[in-house]
């Protein structure tokens, strides 16, 4: 008989593997949607007014100088790093059990991470590789890892374009938005860089649901679907 803890673990794994089309009908996502909708309040007029006033009034609570719109294109960074790493492994001659090795490395590299976690991802590949790869090729792999750890991401820098401002009343949600690189102003306003769809459909909220909400609240669910 499967115990409740095992059921919850399987439920977490299943939820994390689903796209929005499936998630939106689950009770867990509906709870998350309620949290989001009850924590965000549209404040475009107020925020824009204060930002404009800050040009002339130094006593405004915040200004454009407090707003950092820079971000790094995580998908491009990870794509290029993974491609280079795959090529390096493919060129290696002394790999034992190559099929099993390639399969495991593929699983590691396909993890959904941002640039803040890419160092750990690459180190995981390196740690795993030492048991399968010859000394010379392993040294080349190690040099590549060192280059990744000191990588300059400036070529991948871009600027957010904000379409809406929301007051975030739940600090936990604000922390998660900041963690995922969203524009945060005065530690209370979130700058939304999307429009034309329900907020919970935004990519960042799908990630917050999968990486934070599920892990934080699953233990509170009394039943498993």
C-alpha positions, 0 to 999 in steps of 0.5 A: 500500500502506498503511503501518503508521503509517497503519494504527495511526492509523486503528485509533486513530480507530476505537477512539475512536469505539466504545462499550464493547460493541465495545471489550470484545472488542478486544485493546487494551481487554483489555490495558487491562483487565489493567492496571486489574485488576492496579492496583486493590485494594479497601480499603474497611475500611482507608480507612473505619476511618482516616477515622473514626479521624481524628475523634479522632486527628490523627496518622492518615495522612489525614482527611476534611479531605483529601478534596475531593468537589466536582465540576462537571457537565461535561455540563450545562456543555457543553450550556448553552455549546453551546446558547448558542453555536449560538443566537448563530451562528444569529442571525448574519446575515453568515455566508458559506457558512453550511452549510459553516460550521455543519457545521464548527462542529458538528464542533468542538462535538461533541468529547468534552471536559471543562470543563478543555478547554472554553476551548480548544474555544470559542477554536477556534470563534472562530478558525474563525469569523473567516473566515466571519462579518461583523465585527459578528457576530464581535464578538458572538461574541468577547464571548461567548467572553470571558464563557465564559472568565470563567464561574462554574461554581458553579451546576454544582457537585455532590458525589461519592458514594463507594461503594468505595475502591481502592488504586491501585498504578500511578501512571500510572493514578492520574494519569489518574483525578485528571485526570478529576476522580475523588476521590483520597485521600492520593495513593494511594486512588481513591474509586469513585462507581459500583457493580454493574458491572465497573470497566472499564465505568465511564465514567471508564475508557472515557475513560482508555482512549480519551484515554490508553491508546490514545495511549500504547500503540498504538505498542507493538502489533505488529499491527493488527486 
